[in-house]
Amino acid sequence: SSGFCSRWPSRPSCDRRHSCVRAQFFAEQWMNELGTATNSKKKWALPLEADALCAGCVVMANAGSFDHYFLESLALVIEHGDRGTRAVLLNHETPWLVEDLAPGAIAPFAANAVFLGGDAGSDTLVMVHGEHKLPGAREVGRGVFEGGVASAVDAVTQGALPPDRFKFFYKTVEWLPGALRMQLDAGIFRLVELSPAYLYGQYGHRSMWKDVLKNLKEEDADSAVVVDEANVVAAPVGLPYEAGGLAEEASRGAAQLRLEKEKALEARQAVADEAKRKSLEAKNAHDAKVRALVDRIKQEKAAGAAGAAQASPAEAPPASAVASVAGAQGVPSPASAEKAAAWLAEQGIVPPEKEAAEETQTRLAVKESTDGSGASAIGIEMLVGYRFHLGNEQWRVRWAGEGEGADTWEVWRGVDTPELRR
């Protein structure tokens, strides 16, 4: 008699010509049923429609995507719903191993590579696999599972599975509700389905994106051949010249389909190019506003310095008052500056050049308060909006005295200042 053999959702794991008898090697029944959906080393990729967006599918950046994390990237969606979307990047392998991040915690996986899942979420490791029989595992969708670490340790320790059937990610990438679907519709990303060898394989370099793209092109070519053959075979056979005419018509139809597909690709690229152009225009407009604000503040400072030079010594403020104003303006101490630089280095962020940093500091510099108290006030009047744009959280800033028309979008490190927190 043949036992039950599980199947990968879109590809059968058993041939109809053979039974699926499985030997019982382990006392725990579930261990004998592991690996049936993930033992194939074949790599394949299939295109999906945008409407198929759900947990378990893969988001693939289209050529020309310019965001840092998503440049030639593949992201496995592990959560998708009303609260947003969460995914892990499949092809961002790091030089670290599981042992480096969790020493002694899960010894059977000590030599497994750790992949950078993204820049969001807590400092934890996420284990993803395709073992539907693993106790404690949670299915996220389309045959993809998360968790069940204790059972996975037992299975690998007893030899029921090799450790390379499990993939570990550090952090995740996240989208606000509806944001990913808008990017799919704009042609920035596309949806694909990948084989277990791609999903859980222990390699994840940027070249993986090119391999998947090659598979997709081969799949499209195979589909086109099947369509052409179906048209020719289905054509009724008549006189020789009639058959020849039908074949020519089928060929013209296939050529028309290819032309329409090329036009659709060109339209998608045009949408992406337009989005880039608008983004560049917005950046240039923002930079122009910042430069104008910087020039005005410099002029005000120069005028103030000239007036102070003409004042009598008795009118000069005491040193303690100057120190107080400097503290109110949020001028960092050497110790806090070193801490900030160290934190930026940990995040992989290179500090800006001195001139750019001074310009940013000046843009956020204080203006003279109008309440007559002599204290300084931040140049930001309030935060009036929020969005998640191209992988970054951004806040809409209302600048003091500028009005709604001068609002700009800023990242948090530009507005999270000591003055604003007060």
Summary of the structure (lengths in Angstrom):
residues: 422
radius of gyration: 29.8
end to end distance: 74.5
largest distance: 113.1
contacts: 1140
relative contact order: 0.10
helix: 44%
strand: 22%
